[in-house]
Amino acid sequence: MSINKKLLLIIFALFIFSNLSVSNAADEEKINLDDEELPAIDPFQGNSSASTGQNEQASDNSNTGGGLLNGMKLVGTIISKNKKIAILSSPSGNAFKYEQNEEITNGTVLIEIFDEYLIVEDQDGQLFQVYMNNVEKKIEG
């Protein structure tokens, strides 16, 4: 066999081998795309269901937890020039937004919102500081 035929045979074999490996990689990628699971909830939709009827749901949570906020926890605050909003989470995982002077649970009113904590008044007129680590401190005086 001449050198030209050997060289042509080697190039032809490399060409066939490279096509096989490219098609296998394309098949694997197609399988990976098909196996990818889509999220069950649209992350861009927002939590519009939690804001409707939140006072009724918050009062229903009074049986699920104890404490000043009936098991709800402060998870965040949003403070702008015009508005202050507190985000509270129920034991079931629902998130609720409250503004100042709004009733959180039966008899518990949100008085003021700060960066790190809230001031809340209970039904007896006592003031409490509620922190994000679920600590409630009574304000003396």
MOTAVEN-V700286 format. One record per pair of residues at least 6 apart in sequence whose C-alpha atoms are under 6 Angstrom apart, sorted by the first residue. I is the first residue (numbers start at 1). J is the second residue. Records with the same first field share a line. If there is no record, write none. Layout:
# MOTAVEN-V700286
I: J ; J
This chain:
# MOTAVEN-V700286
59: 105
62: 70
65: 71
72: 89 ; 90
73: 88 ; 89 ; 134
74: 88 ; 132
75: 87 ; 88 ; 132
76: 87
77: 85 ; 86 ; 87
78: 84 ; 85
85: 98 ; 99
86: 97 ; 98
87: 96 ; 97
88: 95 ; 96
89: 95
100: 110 ; 111 ; 112
101: 110 ; 111
102: 109 ; 110
103: 109
107: 122 ; 123
108: 121 ; 122 ; 123
109: 120 ; 121
110: 120
111: 119 ; 120
112: 118 ; 119
117: 130 ; 131
118: 129 ; 130
119: 128 ; 129
120: 127 ; 128
121: 127
127: 139
128: 137 ; 138 ; 139
129: 136 ; 137
130: 136
